[in-house]
Amino acid sequence: MAEERLHKEEHTAQDEKFMRECLRLARHGAGAVSPNPMVGAVVVHQGKIIGRGWHKQYGGAHAEVHAIAAVKDATLLRESTLYVNLEPCSHFGKTPPCADLIIEKKIPRVVIGCKDPFKKVSGRGIKKLREAGVSVTVGVLEKEAERLNEAFIKFHKKGVPFVALKLAQTLDGKIATKTKESKWITSEMARAYSHQLRAEADAVLIGTGTALADNPLLTVRFVKGRNPMRVLLDRKLRVPLHANIFNKDAKTLVITSKVNRKHPKLKALARQDVETCFVTEKNDELNLNEVLEILHERKVLLVMIEGGAKLIASFLRTKLCDKLHLFIAPKILGADALSSIGQLNLRHLEDSIELHELSLKVLGDTLLVEGYF
């Protein structure tokens, strides 16, 4: 531990400068590399970047490989420092170990943002480099590096997906009129940002109520990006087969109660290439812990909850949420409109759910509040 702390202290402002560039490059992989992490790397020679790279797509070359390949004069690698926001891999996966490439190219120093929590790496890459005589500095902009890959880290450390809530509401906390009209509460710019969040998620999850009331597509349309897997929690299998969520635009997973194992609708769903999974239920609600276990098995790092008031309240009550994206439009609908969050059964103010590390963005006429639970 003492050695690890020492290495974290041995870095300069210049190290932080180049690590920020790694983090910037890594973001280019958002929505394309999962279930891998977002990684960026730069090769620096005498204070100048001579090679840049990032992990571009799942199954493709890692950031270190791209950065090293971008160096025009390979002889300079022996006098250079490689910066990377996540520990280089040390195992054979879909690509060879990056640690081996670094050793092969005789790069004398490596600066790392944070350790890789993946059990096949988890310090082994650092150990391999040091044993080969490479000077390794760990922990440069560590908090920022961990924040970038927060979903990847939670997935591997806790064995469940990172859960983000996404809400769009009026100033008085309403999501629709009393007639359930909700399109559109927020600005076009806010909806584009919302679709960017969706593109970066592995799955987007709604409940029966939202599926029946809004008939959403849950695809990415306002920005370029992949469609996440659509997850429908439908306890009684009430959503009709012609609903948009069952079209061919994206993969759909239905999670329902175990009492429906012999439901006649299951064969029809299968014919539409819709997978169905079963969980237990209690108090007329599906077991959300089991839901997250199912998503983890399918390598979902980040799930975005876009459901209605009841589903969001269920996730909040069970304390399964990690982050909130709250879009607030400059509108007022009044007490007879539909509230954004259902009953939480809180009796005392001290029991209220608090957010931390808040940030604010203005998107047209819409305010975006983001924070962590």
C-alpha positions in Angstrom: 0.0 0.0 0.0 2.9 2.4 0.8 4.4 1.7 -2.6 1.1 2.4 -4.3 0.6 5.7 -2.5 4.1 6.8 -3.4 3.5 6.1 -7.1 0.3 8.1 -6.9 2.2 11.1 -5.6 5.0 11.0 -8.1 3.4 12.9 -11.0 3.6 16.4 -12.4 1.2 19.0 -13.8 2.4 17.9 -17.2 1.3 14.4 -16.4 -2.2 15.7 -15.6 -2.2 17.7 -18.8 -1.5 14.6 -20.9 -4.0 12.5 -18.9 -6.7 15.0 -19.6 -6.0 14.4 -23.3 -6.4 10.6 -22.7 -9.8 11.2 -21.0 -10.9 13.5 -23.9 -9.9 10.8 -26.5 -11.5 8.0 -24.5 -14.9 9.8 -24.7 -14.9 9.2 -28.5 -15.6 5.5 -27.7 -18.8 6.3 -25.8 -21.7 4.1 -27.0 -19.4 2.0 -29.2 -17.0 0.0 -27.0 -19.3 -1.5 -24.2 -19.0 -3.9 -22.5 -15.3 -2.7 -22.7 -14.3 0.5 -21.0 -13.6 3.8 -22.7 -9.9 4.3 -23.0 -7.7 6.9 -24.6 -3.9 6.9 -24.8 -1.1 9.3 -25.9 2.6 8.8 -26.5 4.7 11.8 -25.4 8.3 12.5 -26.4 10.2 15.4 -24.8 6.9 17.1 -23.8 5.2 16.7 -27.2 2.5 14.3 -28.2 3.7 12.1 -31.0 0.9 9.5 -31.0 -2.8 9.5 -30.1 -5.4 6.7 -30.0 -8.6 5.5 -28.4 -10.5 2.3 -28.2 -13.0 2.7 -31.1 -15.2 -0.3 -31.0 -15.8 -3.5 -29.0 -13.5 -6.3 -30.3 -11.2 -3.8 -32.0 -7.7 -2.7 -31.1 -7.2 -1.0 -27.8 -6.2 2.6 -27.3 -2.5 1.8 -26.6 -2.2 -0.1 -29.9 -3.6 2.9 -31.8 -1.5 5.4 -30.0 1.8 3.4 -30.6 0.9 2.8 -34.2 0.4 6.5 -34.7 4.0 7.3 -33.9 5.8 7.9 -37.2 9.3 7.3 -35.9 9.2 4.1 -33.8 12.7 4.6 -32.5 11.4 7.5 -30.4 9.3 5.0 -28.4 12.3 4.0 -26.3 12.6 7.6 -25.1 8.9 8.3 -24.6 6.1 8.1 -22.0 2.8 6.4 -22.7 -0.2 7.9 -20.9 -3.5 5.9 -20.6 -6.5 6.5 -18.4 -7.0 2.8 -17.6 -4.5 0.1 -16.6 -3.2 -1.7 -19.8 -4.5 -5.2 -20.1 -2.3 -8.2 -19.4 -4.4 -11.1 -20.7 -5.5 -12.5 -24.1 -9.1 -11.5 -24.8 -10.3 -10.4 -28.2 -6.9 -8.8 -28.7 -3.4 -9.5 -27.4 -2.2 -8.0 -24.1 -1.3 -4.3 -24.3 1.2 -4.7 -21.5 3.2 -7.0 -23.7 3.2 -4.5 -26.6 4.5 -1.8 -24.3 7.3 -4.1 -23.1 8.1 -5.2 -26.7 8.4 -1.6 -27.9 10.6 -0.8 -24.9 8.6 2.2 -23.7 10.4 3.2 -20.5 7.5 4.9 -18.6 3.8 4.5 -18.4 1.4 6.8 -16.6 -2.0 5.4 -15.7 -5.2 7.1 -14.6 -6.7 4.2 -12.6 -6.6 0.5 -12.1 -8.7 -1.9 -14.2 -11.3 -3.6 -11.9 -11.7 -6.5 -14.4 -10.6 -9.6 -12.5 -8.3 -10.7 -15.4 -6.4 -7.5 -15.1 -6.9 -5.8 -11.7 -3.2 -4.8 -11.0 -1.7 -7.6 -13.2 -0.9 -5.2 -16.0 0.9 -2.8 -13.7 2.8 -5.7 -12.1 3.9 -7.1 -15.5 5.1 -3.7 -16.6 7.1 -3.1 -13.4 8.6 -6.5 -13.5 9.9 -5.8 -17.0 11.6 -2.7 -15.8 9.0 -0.1 -16.9 8.5 2.9 -14.6 4.8 3.0 -13.8 2.9 5.9 -12.2 -0.7 5.1 -11.1 -3.4 7.5 -10.0 -3.0 10.6 -12.2 -6.5 12.2 -12.3 -7.7 9.0 -10.7 -11.1 10.4 -9.7 -11.8 11.7 -13.2 -10.6 8.4 -14.7 -12.9 6.4 -12.5 -15.9 8.7 -13.2 -15.5 8.3 -16.9 -15.8 4.5 -16.6 -18.2 4.5 -13.6 -20.5 2.0 -15.2 -17.7 -0.4 -16.2 -16.2 -0.2 -12.7 -19.5 -0.8 -10.9 -20.3 -3.7 -13.2 -17.0 -5.5 -12.3 -16.8 -4.5 -8.6 -20.4 -5.0 -7.6 -21.7 -7.4 -10.2 -24.6 -5.3 -11.3 -25.2 -2.6 -13.9 -24.9 1.1 -13.3 -28.5 2.5 -13.0 -29.3 6.0 -14.3 -32.7 7.6 -14.0 -33.8 9.9 -16.8 -36.7 12.3 -16.2 -38.3 15.1 -18.1 -40.7 17.3 -16.1 -42.2 20.7 -15.7 -41.2 23.3 -13.1 -43.8 21.8 -10.8 -42.7 18.3 -11.2 -45.2 17.0 -13.7 -44.6 14.7 -16.7 -48.0 14.9 -18.4 -51.3 16.6 -18.3 -54.3 14.9 -16.5 -55.2 13.5 -20.0 -51.7 11.9 -20.1 -50.5 14.2 -22.9 -46.7 14.5 -22.6 -45.2 15.3 -26.1 -43.3 17.4 -25.9 -42.4 18.8 -22.4 -38.8 19.7 -23.1 -37.0 21.6 -25.9 -35.7 20.0 -29.1 -32.1 20.5 -27.9 -32.9 18.7 -24.7 -34.4 15.8 -26.6 -31.3 15.5 -28.7 -29.2 15.4 -25.5 -31.5 12.8 -24.1 -31.0 10.7 -27.2 -27.2 11.0 -26.8 -27.6 9.6 -23.3 -29.7 6.8 -24.7 -27.1 6.0 -27.4 -24.4 5.7 -24.7 -26.5 3.3 -22.6 -26.5 -0.5 -23.1 -30.2 -0.8 -22.2 -33.2 1.4 -21.8 -35.9 0.2 -19.4 -39.6 1.1 -19.1 -42.6 -0.5 -17.4 -46.0 -1.5 -18.6 -47.6 1.9 -17.9 -45.2 3.8 -20.1 -45.4 1.3 -22.9 -49.2 1.5 -22.9 -49.5 5.3 -22.4 -46.8 6.5 -24.7 -46.1 3.5 -27.0 -42.4 4.6 -27.3 -39.9 3.5 -29.9 -37.0 3.8 -27.4 -34.5 4.1 -30.3 -31.8 6.7 -31.0 -33.2 9.2 -33.6 -32.1 12.8 -32.9 -28.3 12.0 -32.9 -26.1 9.4 -34.5 -25.5 6.3 -32.4 -26.5 2.7 -31.7 -29.9 1.7 -30.4 -29.7 0.2 -26.9 -31.4 -3.0 -25.9 -35.0 -2.2 -24.9 -36.1 -3.7 -21.7 -39.8 -4.0 -20.8 -41.0 -4.8 -17.3 -44.4 -6.3 -17.9 -45.6 -8.2 -14.9 -48.9 -9.4 -16.4 -47.8 -9.3 -20.1 -50.3 -6.7 -20.9 -48.4 -4.8 -23.6 -49.9 -5.7 -27.1 -47.7 -7.4 -29.7 -48.1 -4.5 -32.1 -46.5 -2.0 -29.7 -43.5 -0.1 -31.0 -41.2 -1.6 -28.5 -41.6 -5.0 -30.3 -40.6 -3.7 -33.7 -37.4 -4.7 -35.5 -35.5 -1.5 -34.9 -33.7 -2.8 -31.8 -33.5 -5.9 -29.6 -36.1 -6.2 -27.0 -36.1 -8.1 -23.7 -39.3 -8.6 -21.7 -39.0 -9.4 -18.0 -42.2 -10.7 -16.4 -43.4 -12.7 -13.4 -42.5 -16.3 -12.9 -46.3 -17.0 -12.8 -46.3 -16.4 -16.6 -44.0 -19.2 -17.5 -46.8 -21.0 -19.4 -48.6 -17.8 -20.7 -49.9 -18.2 -24.3 -48.3 -14.9 -25.3 -44.8 -16.2 -24.9 -44.7 -18.1 -28.2 -46.0 -15.0 -30.1 -43.2 -12.9 -28.5 -40.6 -15.5 -29.5 -41.8 -15.4 -33.1 -41.1 -11.6 -33.0 -37.6 -12.4 -31.8 -38.4 -11.0 -28.3 -36.6 -12.7 -25.5 -38.5 -13.3 -22.2 -37.1 -13.7 -18.7 -38.8 -14.4 -15.5 -38.3 -13.0 -11.9 -40.2 -13.3 -8.7 -42.7 -10.7 -7.5 -43.7 -9.2 -4.2 -46.4 -6.7 -3.3 -47.5 -6.6 -7.0 -44.0 -5.5 -8.2 -41.3 -7.4 -10.0 -38.1 -8.1 -8.0 -35.7 -5.3 -9.3 -32.6 -7.0 -7.9 -33.3 -10.0 -10.0 -34.0 -7.7 -13.0 -30.5 -6.2 -12.6 -29.0 -9.7 -12.3 -30.5 -10.6 -15.6 -29.1 -7.5 -17.2 -25.7 -8.2 -15.7 -25.7 -11.7 -17.3 -26.3 -10.0 -20.7 -23.3 -7.7 -20.1 -25.3 -4.5 -19.6 -23.0 -2.0 -18.0 -25.4 0.9 -18.0 -29.2 0.8 -17.9 -31.2 3.9 -18.4 -34.6 4.0 -16.6 -37.1 5.9 -18.7 -40.2 4.7 -17.1 -43.1 6.5 -15.4 -43.7 7.7 -11.9 -44.4 4.2 -10.4 -41.3 2.5 -11.8 -39.0 5.3 -10.9 -40.4 5.3 -7.4 -39.8 1.6 -7.2 -36.1 2.0 -8.1 -35.7 4.8 -5.6 -37.3 2.9 -2.8 -35.1 -0.1 -3.3 -32.0 2.2 -3.4 -30.8 0.8 -6.7 -30.1 4.1 -8.5 -26.7 5.6 -9.1 -27.3 8.7 -11.1 -30.1 11.1 -12.1 -30.6 13.1 -15.4 -33.4 15.5 -14.7 -34.7 17.7 -17.5 -36.8 20.6 -16.3 -38.9 22.6 -18.8 -40.2 26.1 -18.1 -43.8 25.0 -17.9 -46.4 24.6 -15.2 -49.2 22.0 -15.4 -50.8 22.2 -11.9 -51.9 19.7 -9.2 -54.2 17.7 -11.5 -51.3 16.8 -13.8 -49.3 13.5 -13.5 -46.3 13.7 -11.1 -42.9 12.6 -12.2 -42.2 10.4 -9.2 -44.6 8.0 -7.4 -45.1 7.4 -3.7 -41.9 6.9 -1.7 -43.8 6.6 1.7 -41.4 8.9 3.4 -42.6 10.2 6.8 -39.8 12.5 7.8 -37.7 15.1 6.0 -34.5 13.4 7.1 -35.6 10.3 5.1 -35.6 12.3 1.9 -33.4 11.0 -0.9 -30.4 13.4 -1.5 -28.3 14.0 -4.5 -24.6 14.8 -4.5 -22.0 16.2 -7.0 -24.7 18.2 -8.8 -24.1 19.8 -12.2 -26.3 22.1 -14.2 -26.6 22.6 -18.0 -28.9 24.8 -20.0 -30.3 23.2 -23.2 -32.3 25.7 -25.1 -35.1 26.6 -22.7 -34.6 23.4 -20.7 -32.5 23.0 -17.5 -30.7 19.8 -17.0 -29.8 18.8 -13.4 -27.5 15.8 -13.0 -26.3 14.3 -9.8 -25.4 11.1 -7.9 -27.5 9.2 -5.3 
